[in-house]
Amino acid sequence: MNNLIRYVPIALIAGYFLYANFSGPSSSDDELDLTQVLDVTVETIYAFEENNPQLVASGEGDNENAALVRFSEDLMVNYNAATPAIYKERITVAPQQDASLIAFVDADANGNFDSGEEALYMIEVDGENSRVIATSRNGAVSDSRFSGSGLLTGMLIGSMLSRQRASGANPASKKTQTSKQAARSRAGSGSHSRGK
C-alpha cells in the first residue's frame, strides 16, 4: 500500500506531462507542407517559362498583369494536381496588388479572395535574395532558392518586384520560422514557454 501511495503521484505527474506535451490540438491537420508548396511553385515558374514563349513573342508579355494572371492560373492547376494533395479542398490562387499570390479555399467560386474565405498561404518573391517565400496562415515561413535566368522568368519576377516596390512590400525582410516560433513572436515576451 505504501508503494501505491508513493508511485501514484509520480504516475499522475508523468501522465499529465505526457498528455500536455503530446496530445492537445494536432498541428499536423492544420499545418500545410510549405516545402511541397515551394517545390510546386518553383517547378511552375520554370515550366511557365518553358511553356509560354508566346507571351514574349506576341508582345502580350508587355502586359505584366496578363503574365501574372496566367502564372497564377498555372500555379492553381499545379497545386490542385500535386500528389500528395497539398490541401483537402480545392485551392484557388489570386494575385494581389503587391504581386504576392494568395492561395485560399474559394467558398463562393468567384476566383476572388473575399472576406470570410479561408486563406491557406501566401507566395512572395524576394528578388534581392533570389528566393520564393511561402507564409502559412499560422505564420510559418519557408523559402526556396531559384535562378530566374530565362527571359520570361526575368520579366515575371521583374514585374512582381516592381509591384512590390510600388506597394511598399519587402519580402527580403522575412526569415524562415515555424508556426510555433511565429506564435511566440506574436505573443511578445515568450513567457508562455519559460515563465517569469
Legacy VTK file of the C-alpha trace (Angstrom):
# vtk DataFile Version 3.0
C-alpha trace
ASCII
DATASET POLYDATA
POINTS 196 float
0.000 0.000 0.000
2.869 2.357 0.804
4.306 1.752 -2.656
0.958 2.627 -4.208
0.790 5.925 -2.303
4.333 6.724 -3.307
4.016 5.912 -7.037
0.517 7.229 -7.821
1.505 10.929 -7.582
4.578 10.262 -9.718
2.464 8.444 -12.310
-0.089 11.281 -12.308
2.582 13.919 -12.819
4.245 11.912 -15.598
0.855 11.259 -17.209
-0.054 14.946 -17.112
3.303 15.892 -18.624
2.881 13.385 -21.459
-0.713 14.452 -22.052
0.130 18.177 -22.084
3.053 17.799 -24.473
1.873 15.119 -26.866
-1.883 15.435 -27.104
-3.804 18.665 -27.474
-4.787 20.056 -30.853
-2.845 18.353 -33.575
-0.991 20.906 -35.632
-0.411 18.399 -38.422
-4.062 18.676 -39.509
-3.811 22.436 -39.576
-0.301 22.797 -40.976
0.480 22.772 -44.656
3.641 21.274 -46.077
5.343 24.511 -47.151
8.241 22.552 -48.644
5.824 20.851 -51.034
4.153 24.198 -51.789
7.544 25.726 -52.630
8.599 22.748 -54.753
5.418 23.040 -56.830
5.831 26.825 -57.067
9.445 26.715 -58.289
8.648 23.931 -60.769
5.734 26.028 -62.053
7.992 29.073 -62.526
10.349 27.041 -64.728
7.518 25.287 -66.597
5.740 28.618 -67.141
8.767 29.994 -68.909
9.239 26.872 -70.997
5.561 26.513 -71.973
4.688 30.167 -72.638
7.222 31.581 -75.112
4.260 33.183 -76.947
3.942 35.733 -74.141
7.292 37.183 -75.161
6.889 36.687 -78.936
3.347 38.103 -79.207
4.022 41.206 -77.161
1.475 40.095 -74.575
4.419 39.882 -72.197
4.387 43.690 -72.036
1.186 43.433 -70.073
2.544 42.433 -66.679
-0.940 41.708 -65.332
-1.596 39.156 -68.081
1.603 37.266 -67.267
0.890 37.311 -63.523
-2.711 36.174 -64.005
-1.678 33.375 -66.367
1.072 32.312 -63.945
-1.388 32.217 -61.020
-3.743 30.065 -63.122
-0.938 27.600 -63.892
0.049 27.592 -60.243
-3.534 26.840 -59.181
-3.705 23.873 -61.557
-0.391 22.516 -60.263
-1.291 23.000 -56.588
-4.501 21.026 -57.094
-2.737 18.287 -59.092
0.050 17.804 -56.526
0.492 14.342 -55.044
0.065 14.017 -52.135
-2.597 16.690 -52.027
-1.440 19.999 -50.587
-4.842 20.621 -49.008
-8.032 18.609 -48.564
-10.137 21.091 -50.586
-9.650 22.758 -53.961
-7.111 25.592 -53.842
-7.643 28.856 -55.708
-4.757 31.268 -56.342
-5.309 35.009 -56.739
-2.673 37.662 -57.471
-2.664 40.654 -55.122
-1.733 44.310 -55.726
1.729 43.796 -54.211
2.380 40.850 -56.598
2.022 38.296 -53.839
-0.173 35.312 -54.571
-2.813 34.203 -52.079
-3.815 30.542 -52.055
-7.238 30.050 -50.500
-10.398 27.993 -50.438
-12.838 29.858 -52.712
-16.164 29.231 -50.986
-18.248 31.199 -53.500
-16.207 30.053 -56.543
-15.787 33.579 -57.937
-11.983 33.442 -58.144
-11.522 36.403 -55.785
-10.250 36.338 -52.226
-13.283 37.688 -50.355
-13.766 38.317 -46.662
-14.761 35.171 -44.842
-12.808 32.893 -47.155
-10.043 30.757 -45.698
-6.523 31.888 -46.670
-4.135 28.950 -46.706
-0.800 30.539 -47.561
0.840 33.412 -49.399
3.602 33.208 -52.015
6.065 36.085 -52.432
9.222 36.590 -54.463
12.339 38.042 -52.867
14.378 39.263 -55.828
17.238 40.549 -53.677
17.990 37.067 -52.371
16.633 35.048 -55.355
14.109 33.110 -53.337
10.419 32.278 -53.281
8.782 32.644 -49.859
5.724 30.764 -48.597
3.948 32.017 -45.471
1.256 29.799 -43.950
-1.890 31.071 -42.252
-0.276 30.060 -38.936
2.694 32.343 -39.562
5.222 29.678 -40.541
7.650 30.968 -43.176
9.711 28.822 -45.526
11.728 29.704 -48.596
13.331 28.139 -51.650
16.113 29.492 -53.835
15.657 29.776 -57.588
17.597 31.101 -60.541
15.442 33.302 -62.721
17.780 33.031 -65.659
15.295 32.918 -68.532
13.840 35.929 -70.312
10.240 35.275 -69.324
11.121 34.304 -65.771
13.094 37.542 -65.519
10.131 39.512 -66.891
7.683 37.842 -64.495
9.952 38.303 -61.486
10.728 41.908 -62.532
7.020 42.624 -62.813
6.383 41.173 -59.378
9.262 43.165 -57.873
8.083 46.466 -59.347
4.593 45.836 -57.950
6.097 45.034 -54.548
8.105 48.257 -54.518
5.036 50.272 -55.526
3.020 48.800 -52.648
5.828 49.041 -50.089
6.094 45.268 -49.553
9.522 43.972 -48.508
9.749 40.171 -48.618
13.542 40.370 -48.224
12.990 41.046 -44.522
11.216 37.701 -43.954
13.100 34.997 -42.117
12.130 31.333 -42.093
10.298 30.214 -38.956
7.921 27.526 -37.776
4.346 28.245 -36.743
5.375 27.805 -33.076
8.088 30.442 -33.474
5.599 32.769 -35.159
3.127 32.298 -32.305
5.819 33.075 -29.758
6.870 36.227 -31.586
3.238 37.373 -31.756
2.834 36.639 -28.033
5.608 39.038 -27.095
7.979 38.081 -24.322
7.876 34.338 -24.817
6.628 33.973 -21.274
4.278 31.179 -22.339
7.131 28.749 -22.692
9.521 29.855 -19.963
7.509 31.582 -17.249
8.613 34.710 -15.466
LINES 1 197
196 0 1 2 3 4 5 6 7 8 9 10 11 12 13 14 15 16 17 18 19 20 21 22 23 24 25 26 27 28 29 30 31 32 33 34 35 36 37 38 39 40 41 42 43 44 45 46 47 48 49 50 51 52 53 54 55 56 57 58 59 60 61 62 63 64 65 66 67 68 69 70 71 72 73 74 75 76 77 78 79 80 81 82 83 84 85 86 87 88 89 90 91 92 93 94 95 96 97 98 99 100 101 102 103 104 105 106 107 108 109 110 111 112 113 114 115 116 117 118 119 120 121 122 123 124 125 126 127 128 129 130 131 132 133 134 135 136 137 138 139 140 141 142 143 144 145 146 147 148 149 150 151 152 153 154 155 156 157 158 159 160 161 162 163 164 165 166 167 168 169 170 171 172 173 174 175 176 177 178 179 180 181 182 183 184 185 186 187 188 189 190 191 192 193 194 195
